[in-house]
């Protein structure tokens, strides 16, 4: 596979970054994941805009313009013949040469890495037809979840807790209310109303979330952006998650309790269909 590192396209085995890289030592970096369907990038603009925001919040300069980033995404998709899959992009504060808590000189060149992952049939996975099971866990992440940093250890732990419990993913709970999934935004549907936590520093502002809520409103569904509890979710008619890699994914079980009749809900299926139709 061909990857991109700091201005160069290289075979993955030749790509190298410094052991002093701030992301390696301190998780000091941000990332984006953009999906590819039929060779087309999905929601690239949204991801590029959020990247700018993440960089700004961490006082990092954008090393490349949006157009340059788009060209690199496209080149990697072409070069690696990605039909369905994703493009991963990471920008770190670079490798100043010593380990120091203070940020290095702002002119330290950032490390820019992009690679692709091929996922044939990404939009038709078995999971998307059967739905996923989630468990709830206490949200033990830091307080700036709106910044898409590579500091992903707690979400990884949550995913492993879910697997050990025989589930697929975990919904994280803070002060009694669901924040989000380990790598996705969380929703429930009660009657005709979609309920999902409001935007704040407590959750990532999902690009898929923005699109799905827009399509839902256009389809005359009601949307309530507010916190909800696990008990409310277990009593809901439907539940789902959204992300760039899962699109709209039905949730059929929460902490062992079936949601609705335990199969993916009709409104969730409709939202998935609309999202996929409108985005590709
Ligand atoms: N994760 N919440 C969290 C904590 C996430 O990590 C993600 C995305 C989302 C959904 O955001 P979006 O719709 O913009 O993908 C919500 C990506 C896919 C990942 O880490 O692989």
Boltz pocket constraint, residues with backbone or C-beta under 6 A from the ligand:
constraints:
  - pocket:
      binder: B
      contacts: [[A, 33], [A, 145], [A, 180], [A, 181], [A, 182], [A, 183], [A, 184], [A, 185], [A, 203], [A, 204], [A, 205], [A, 206], [A, 207], [A, 208], [A, 209], [A, 242], [A, 243], [A, 244], [A, 245]]
      max_distance: 6.0
